[in-house]
Amino acid sequence: MPKSKVDLYAAIRRDAKAGSSLRALMRKYGVGYETVQKALISAVPEPRKKMEPRETRLDRYKALIDGILTADLTAPRKQRHTVKRIYDRLLDEHGADVSYQMVRSYVAARREEIRLEAGKGVADVFVPQTHRPGAEAEVDFGDVTVKLAGELVTCYLFAFRMSYSGKAVHRVFASAGQEAFFEGHVHALNVLGGVPTGKVRYDNLRAAVAQVLGLSRRRVEAERWTAFRSHYGLEAFYCQPGIRGAHEKGGVEGQIGWFRRNHLVPVPEVDTLAELNAMIDRWDLEDDNRRIRNRPRTIGEDFTTEKPLLAPLPDDQFETGRLSTPRVDRYSQICVRMNRYSVPVRLIGRTVRVMLHASELVVYDGREEVARHERLIARGATRLELDHYLEALIRKPGALPGATALDQARAAGRFTPIHDSWWQAAVKAHGERDGTRALIEVLLLSRHLPHEPLITGLAAALATGALTADAVALEARKAADADSDTGLQDPQPATPGIAPLPAAVRAQLPPDTRPLPSVAHYDQLLRLRRPDRTTP
């Protein structure tokens, strides 16, 4: 039996053409005379007639409801009929035998129709737009999931998209705060090589907008955002709040979704956000070769036309970080945005300057940089640097085994199994206190020696049973001097029999301000010599 009516008609017409009679066709396909006749007349079945809508109990009240909705067009906004009020009036005033669901479905469909018929509403239509090259752009954030150092975390993808070419620049940050908002702009504008001359479309992000003023386009901007816009010459256009304004920057909305589906699936696994952003920079360059829908040219070709029309970048950069001045507590830590970071113990009790960026935090004592940390993502977390506590641990070596900074150094790979093996051997040889103190002296060497030569020196000292910091320093200097990657040569030949210091160590030494040696003080001895006696 044919699957559809079209197939049935085709089969009847084929058999009739082969010579089958009408009766044979009716018997073969189980249809009546009229169906066979219609199939022979036309290969396309007649469309099924729509059934007349059935009469409902609400029909007699529809005109009344339409009148109520029409009257609401001129009523005060806060005194218009709700569905519940219309339903109650039908029951109380007219004794209608209808359900609430019937009234609600009818009002939902008719309210907007009546507004449009009266010229009060606006049809939901999208008007195609043409964008001038180099003029307009769109900016937005989108959340992405990343497996960062083995842990799934939610990060934020910043996107800056040129409206004409579709050229987009992306950056992933740990947060969507104002620091990330600014740094994303700086990175994007540097990559683009200029600033759009027209409007840049934004959501009402808290990083930019302090207050939305009613239903208008007016906004109270955050002061730092106003200063940032003024510095780069950006003209902001703020979309309508909520879902109503999503279509006003539909280009970047779709761009974030496309980028996430095509480059971040499956979930990327990286050790740091810097590693992920390096991958994103490469993907952005590769995307210049793709075409958007049916455009005749690629993104890169359109951007080549657009780039010369951008306004030039300012000569100096805007400071995107946020400055704060916390006080160092007795644990040698500072609190920034509900997270704690370590600083050198010599700063306990003092106030330091902190510059908080989107991905890192830099601590200054006066003008000197004293600490630099990767910014923490979760709140209430702590990031400690073991090196900051070494001066205290040299006096309290018993505190090292349980130190939180030691656990974090192990997790980060800076305190290696070779450190542990050397420590155990030193404790066995010198005792708990002196062996631990020797390890701390080795850790202090990392301030002057690179990490890899120091690990090599530890392994060599452990192999020979040299369990002192001096022995490790000697072996590490040999490893640093033999490292061909430095590419540095001693400018003068060393004196025979004296081992020269490696170039990497000499680079860490302070400048020699001593005066050159002089023998002038010995000239006075010449005046004390007796005159030569001559023979008569």
Residue pairs with C-beta under 8 A, 6 or more apart in sequence:
1 29
1 30
2 8
2 10
2 11
2 29
5 45
6 43
6 44
6 45
8 29
8 31
8 35
8 39
9 38
9 39
9 42
9 43
9 44
9 45
10 43
11 29
12 25
12 29
12 31
12 35
12 36
12 39
12 40
13 39
13 40
13 43
15 24
15 25
15 28
16 25
16 36
16 39
16 40
20 28
22 33
22 36
25 31
25 36
26 32
26 33
26 36
29 36
38 45
38 46
56 102
57 96
57 97
57 98
57 102
58 96
58 98
58 102
58 103
58 106
61 90
61 94
61 96
61 98
62 106
62 110
64 90
64 94
65 86
65 90
65 103
65 106
65 107
65 110
66 110
66 114
68 81
68 86
68 89
69 81
69 107
69 110
69 111
69 114
70 114
70 118
72 80
72 81
73 114
73 115
73 118
73 120
81 89
83 100
83 103
83 104
83 107
83 108
84 100
86 103
86 107
87 98
87 100
87 103
87 104
90 96
90 98
90 103
112 121
115 121
116 123
126 247
131 163
131 164
132 164
132 198
133 164
133 165
133 302
133 305
133 306
133 309
134 162
134 164
134 194
134 196
134 197
134 306
134 307
134 308
134 309
134 310
135 163
135 164
135 196
135 197
135 198
135 199
135 309
136 162
136 163
136 164
136 196
136 198
136 199
136 200
136 201
137 160
137 161
137 162
137 163
137 196
137 200
137 201
138 160
138 161
138 163
138 200
138 201
138 249
138 251
138 252
139 158
139 159
139 160
139 161
139 184
139 185
139 200
139 201
139 202
139 249
139 252
140 159
140 202
140 203
140 249
140 252
140 253
140 256
141 156
141 157
141 158
141 159
141 176
141 181
141 205
142 156
142 157
142 159
142 256
142 257
142 260
143 154
143 155
143 156
143 157
144 154
144 155
144 156
144 157
144 172
144 260
144 264
145 152
145 153
145 154
145 155
145 267
146 152
146 153
146 154
146 155
146 172
146 264
146 267
146 268
146 270
146 273
146 276
147 153
147 267
147 268
147 269
147 270
148 155
148 270
148 271
148 272
148 273
148 377
149 270
149 271
149 272
150 269
152 267
153 174
153 377
153 378
155 172
155 173
155 174
155 273
155 377
156 172
156 173
156 174
156 175
156 176
156 180
157 170
157 171
157 172
157 256
157 259
157 260
157 264
158 170
158 171
158 172
158 173
158 176
158 180
158 181
158 184
158 188
159 168
159 169
159 170
159 252
159 255
159 256
159 259
160 168
160 169
160 170
160 184
160 185
160 188
160 189
160 192
160 252
161 167
161 168
161 169
161 251
161 252
161 255
162 168
162 192
162 196
162 303
162 306
163 251
164 302
164 306
165 299
165 302
165 303
165 305
165 306
166 251
166 255
166 292
166 295
166 299
166 302
167 192
167 288
167 299
167 300
167 302
167 303
167 306
168 252
168 255
168 259
168 284
168 287
169 187
169 188
169 191
169 192
169 284
170 259
170 280
170 283
170 284
171 180
171 183
171 184
171 187
171 188
171 277
171 280
172 273
172 276
172 277
172 280
173 180
173 183
173 184
173 273
173 358
173 359
174 180
174 273
174 358
174 359
174 375
174 376
174 377
175 358
175 375
175 377
176 205
176 207
177 207
177 358
178 206
178 207
178 222
178 224
178 225
178 322
179 320
179 321
179 322
179 356
179 357
179 358
180 207
180 358
181 205
181 207
181 208
181 225
182 207
182 224
182 228
182 318
182 320
182 358
183 320
183 357
183 358
183 359
184 358
185 228
185 232
185 234
186 317
186 318
186 320
189 195
189 232
189 313
190 313
191 284
192 307
192 310
193 307
193 310
193 313
194 307
194 310
194 311
194 312
194 313
195 232
195 233
195 234
195 310
195 311
195 312
195 313
196 234
196 310
196 311
197 309
197 310
197 311
198 235
199 235
199 236
199 237
200 234
200 235
200 236
200 237
201 237
201 238
201 239
201 248
201 249
201 252
202 208
202 209
202 236
202 237
202 238
202 239
202 249
203 238
203 239
203 245
203 249
204 212
204 219
204 238
204 239
204 241
206 222
207 222
207 225
208 221
208 222
208 225
208 236
209 219
209 220
209 221
209 222
209 238
210 219
210 220
210 221
210 222
211 219
211 220
212 219
212 238
212 241
213 219
213 220
217 237
217 238
219 238
221 229
221 236
227 318
228 234
228 318
228 320
229 235
229 236
231 314
231 318
232 313
232 314
232 318
233 311
233 314
239 245
239 246
239 248
239 249
240 248
246 253
259 283
259 287
263 280
263 283
268 276
268 279
270 276
270 279
272 374
273 359
274 359
287 299
288 298
288 299
288 300
288 303
289 298
289 299
289 300
290 298
290 299
291 297
291 298
291 299
292 299
295 302
319 355
320 357
320 358
321 355
321 356
321 357
321 362
322 355
322 356
323 353
323 354
323 355
323 356
324 336
324 353
324 354
324 356
325 351
325 352
325 353
325 354
326 334
326 335
326 336
326 351
326 352
326 354
327 334
327 349
327 350
327 351
327 352
328 334
328 343
328 347
328 348
328 349
328 350
328 351
328 352
329 335
329 348
330 348
330 349
332 342
332 343
332 344
332 345
332 347
332 348
332 388
332 389
332 392
333 340
333 341
333 342
333 343
333 382
333 384
334 340
334 341
334 343
334 352
334 354
334 363
336 354
336 356
336 361
337 356
337 379
338 379
338 380
339 376
339 378
339 379
339 380
339 381
339 382
339 383
340 381
340 382
340 383
341 361
341 363
341 371
341 373
341 376
341 382
341 383
341 384
342 371
342 373
342 383
342 384
342 385
342 388
342 389
342 405
343 352
343 363
343 370
343 371
343 388
344 370
344 371
344 388
344 391
345 388
345 389
345 391
345 392
346 391
347 365
347 370
350 365
352 363
352 364
352 365
352 370
353 363
353 364
353 365
354 361
354 362
354 363
354 364
355 361
355 362
355 364
356 375
357 375
358 375
359 374
359 375
360 372
360 373
360 374
360 375
361 372
361 373
361 374
361 375
362 369
362 371
362 372
363 369
363 370
363 371
363 372
363 373
364 370
371 385
371 388
373 383
373 385
374 383
376 382
376 383
382 404
383 408
384 404
384 405
384 408
385 405
385 409
386 403
386 405
386 406
386 408
386 409
386 414
386 415
386 443
387 443
387 446
387 447
388 405
389 403
389 405
390 440
390 443
390 444
392 399
393 399
393 400
393 403
393 440
394 437
394 440
394 441
394 444
397 432
397 433
397 436
397 437
397 440
398 432
398 433
398 436
400 406
400 436
400 439
400 440
401 436
406 415
409 415
414 451
416 455
418 455
418 458
418 459
418 462
419 439
419 442
419 443
419 458
421 462
422 439
422 442
422 458
422 461
422 462
422 467
422 472
423 435
423 436
423 439
425 462
425 465
425 467
426 434
426 435
426 436
426 438
426 439
426 467
427 435
427 436
428 435
429 435
429 467
430 438
430 467
435 467
438 467
438 468
438 469
441 469
442 454
442 458
442 469
442 472
444 469
445 454
445 469
445 472
445 473
445 476
446 454
448 505
448 508
449 457
449 473
449 476
449 477
449 480
449 504
449 505
450 480
450 504
452 479
452 483
453 476
453 477
453 479
453 480
453 483
453 504
454 472
454 476
456 475
456 476
456 479
457 472
457 473
457 474
457 475
457 476
457 477
457 478
457 479
458 472
458 475
458 476
460 475
460 478
460 479
461 467
461 468
461 471
461 472
461 475
464 471
466 472
466 475
477 501
477 502
477 505
478 502
480 486
480 502
480 504
480 505
481 500
481 502
481 503
481 504
483 504
486 503
486 504
488 503
488 504
489 503
490 500
490 503
494 500
501 509
